[in-house]
Amino acid sequence: MDTLSYKTKSTRKEDVERKWYIVDADGETVGRICSKIAHVLKGKHTPSYTPHIDCGDNVIVINAEKVRFTGKKLAQKEYIYHTGYPGGQRKIVAAELLAGKPHEVIEKAVRGMLPKNKLGRKMNKKLYVYAGSSHPHQAQKPEPFKF
């Protein structure tokens, strides 16, 4: 006989219903907004969160070029990458990256906050970052996410 009045429900990947959210990054601090975006991509904002299932939602970020850094990070923070050739390690300052590829600032920050495995790579594919205020996802009817 089952005497429990409740049971813990584990979400299956077939039962996940994905929503589309839009986030305006205009004037927001990079780390603070990216941690909230990673939270939504993981699905931790839903009551049916299951750690081993990708139950997060799709996130569209607009106005990525208007994001801000605090302190001296704009001039001092370095992003390191490698060309693949011997001695090919390169560094780029945050101000240069923000001027050239503003979407990469948010993408790199969010990627660092997600799990480093297959599940994290799957979650990262649901992030869409655009430098300007327009995006091609009107058909999905994204709703603004309230933080």
CORVEN-V239895 format. One line per field, one symbol per residue. ss: DSSP state (~ for helix, > for strand, _ for the rest). psi: psi as a letter, one per 20 degrees, with the letter a starting at -180 (. if undefined). burial: + if it has 24 or more other C-alpha atoms within 12 Angstrom, else -. A space follows every 10 residues. Layout:
ss = ???
psi = ???
burial = ???
//
This chain:
ss = __________ __~~~____> >>>>____>~ ~~~~~~~~~~ ~~________ _______>>> >>_~~~_>__ __~~~~_>>> >>______>> >>>~~~~~~~ _~~~~~~~~~ ~~~____~~~ ~~~~__>>>_ _______~~~ __>>___
psi = poipiqqppp pqhhipoprp qppojojqpg hghhhhghgh hhjiiqikpp hjqnkrrppp prlhijqqqq bjhhhhpppp rphiqpkkpq qpqhhghhhg mhhhggghgh hiirqmahhh hhhhijpopp haiqqkkhhi mqqppo.
burial = ---------- --------++ +++++--+++ +-++++++++ +++-----+- --++++++++ +++++++++- ---------- ---------- ---++-++-- -+++++++++ +-++-----+ --++++++++ +--------- -------
//
